[in-house]
Amino acid sequence: MTDSRVEIVLHNSDLLRDNFLGDPHTRRVGIYLPPGYDGAKRYPSVYLLAGFTGRGTMMLNESAWDENIQQRLDRLIATDEIQPMITVLPDCFTKYGGSQYINSVGTGPYEDYIIQELVPYVDAHYSTIPNRERRGVTGKSSGGYGAMMFGMRHPETFGAIACHSGDMHFDLCYRPDFMPFLRSISKYGGVENFIGTFRNAHPKKGDFHSILSTIGYAACYSPNTQSPWGFDLPFDVETGEWNDAVWARWLAWDPIELIPQYGDALRSLQLLFLDCGLRDEFNLQYGARTMAARLARAGISFRHKEFDDGHFDIQYRYDVSLKAMSDLWN
């Protein structure tokens, strides 16, 4: 049997062309093809979504202490933990670090890009089983959020979703970054100057991440292309005064608030899996618990797990979600 291989596809997107941030419309997409793949047999497919500041091909990087995604999939297949599957590593990176896998005039139509362009491309060029019953999506952090959004908004495309430490309960996971933003933005010369210079700023640590992530999320959740910044913030940069109207725009994308709207879609899923570390640094364990409680009250089937770890370096949890999907497809 031949070894697995990864193809790097330069995927041209018409939808991402001329996006607001000027990001490339040609995307480098990784396609994992399992051992023995020759185009004759058809396989289920899984879309693996990177977190904020990541892109799919970064999961192929070698690590001194861990497996990359090809090595992980090879091991799981070789030990019969999962069946052979095609795994797609999309690139939805933006100038600010990520798209949250949703459509925004402030970043680009990344939701439509995945659903309308990338999935059809993969099904046309590789031997997938091209239906929702054999197509899943998973990710961690912002990638987990993206998986949850696709499950809610596109159950016709993905029948199984797994969300690892995904963004939810925005009051707890995003608002803690706002005070470091307010405290430190003047050090960078204000918002507009930060946007123009952050790529060259050093060191990129401490409050820098709070500023960049807040800007990145604002570009997704509360875009305003008429603003000098391209987005609205849910607080006044000088006084810290709260803006309820802008925050409501963020909350309109919070998974815990969307269960009533997408209840039927969630009920239709073959698998709805979520987990989070007990010591998550962004308080996402409480978001997952709240999500689980509300799903239960709505009578929606799901699996919820917790594990003794934080937010970072938890790619080993893909062993759990990929096995859960594979078991469905046996």
VENWO-V83559 format. One record per backbone hydrogen bond with DSSP energy under -1.0 kcal/mol. CO is the residue of the C=O (numbers start at 0). NH is the residue of the N-H. Records with the same first field share a line. If there is no record, write none. Layout:
CO = NH, NH
This chain:
4 = 32
6 = 30
8 = 10, 28
10 = 26
15 = 18
18 = 21
24 = 12
26 = 10
28 = 8
29 = 88
30 = 6
31 = 86
32 = 4
33 = 36
42 = 128
43 = 85
44 = 135
45 = 87
46 = 137
50 = 53
54 = 57
55 = 58
56 = 59
57 = 60
58 = 68
67 = 71
68 = 72
69 = 73
70 = 74
71 = 75
72 = 76
73 = 77
74 = 78
75 = 80, 81
76 = 79
85 = 45
86 = 31
87 = 47
88 = 29
89 = 55
93 = 96
96 = 52
98 = 101
101 = 109
103 = 106, 107
107 = 103, 109
108 = 112
109 = 113
110 = 114
111 = 115
112 = 116, 117
113 = 118
116 = 120
117 = 121
118 = 122
119 = 123
120 = 124
121 = 125
125 = 127
126 = 42
128 = 130
130 = 133
131 = 134, 158
133 = 44
134 = 158, 159
135 = 46
136 = 161
137 = 48
138 = 163
139 = 142
140 = 144
141 = 145
142 = 146
143 = 147
144 = 148
145 = 149
146 = 150
147 = 151
148 = 152
149 = 153
153 = 156, 157
158 = 269, 270
159 = 136
160 = 272
161 = 138
162 = 274
163 = 140
168 = 171, 172
169 = 173, 174
173 = 176
174 = 177
176 = 180
177 = 181
178 = 182
179 = 183
180 = 184
183 = 186
184 = 187, 189
185 = 188
189 = 193
190 = 194
191 = 195
192 = 196
193 = 197
196 = 199
197 = 200
202 = 204
204 = 207
206 = 210
207 = 211
208 = 212
209 = 213
210 = 214
211 = 215
212 = 216
213 = 217
214 = 218
216 = 220
217 = 221
221 = 231
223 = 226
229 = 223
233 = 242
235 = 239
240 = 235
242 = 246
243 = 247
245 = 249
246 = 250
247 = 251
249 = 252
250 = 253
253 = 256
257 = 261
261 = 265
262 = 266
263 = 267
265 = 268
270 = 160
271 = 302
272 = 162
273 = 304
274 = 164
275 = 306
276 = 279
279 = 282
282 = 285
283 = 287
284 = 288
285 = 289
286 = 290
287 = 291
288 = 292
289 = 293
290 = 294
291 = 295
292 = 296
293 = 297
294 = 299
295 = 298
302 = 273
304 = 275
306 = 277, 308
308 = 278
313 = 316
314 = 317
315 = 318
316 = 320
317 = 321
318 = 322
319 = 323
320 = 324
321 = 325
322 = 326
323 = 327
324 = 328
